């Protein structure tokens, strides 16, 4: 019963994630959102490392559904931004995220334990989100809240799946819980910032 429920949640998660990227893509296509190819390239790299370390760590593809779809989303948006010529310079925080991702790979390779790499990659994820958060706050980066809300829900569903398929690995909770916190932060920040812009007009 738990396996069936987790599979249903996994399908719902994938649909929600795809819906979010479609909305995000539409906003970017018409110019009301300002994605940067450099940032999405870094997110793709970080997501790829996260996917492999989380998949190997859990040994459970159902728990990793969100990581699979997120990695595909990042590659899609990076390709779109690159095609549209929206490659800006790589920011210091983005560079730091790259270095930490490389450290995560080295930790995994040297230790042979995927979880070590996955813990390190969460720092890279947090730093990459910090760059977006700062951009939204400063007004140099415009985001719509809805896609980020949907991604928050996706991480919530991932957390439910992990709990339903619990295998006594507390470390497996880190990725979904951090994802909820980070995406929720962007959701709230973007919502408040957009409301302020409307009032200013």
Secondary structure by P-SEA (a helix, b strand, c coil): caaaaaaaaaaaaaaaaaaaaaaaaaaaaaccbbbbaaaaaaaaaaaaaaaaaaaaaccccccaaaaaaaaaaaaaaaaaaaaacccccccaaaaaaaaaaaaaaaaaaaaccaaaaaaaaaaaaaaaaaaaaaaaaaccbbbbaaaaaaaaaaaaaaaaaaaaacccccccaaaaaaaaaaaaaaaaaaaaaaaaaaaac
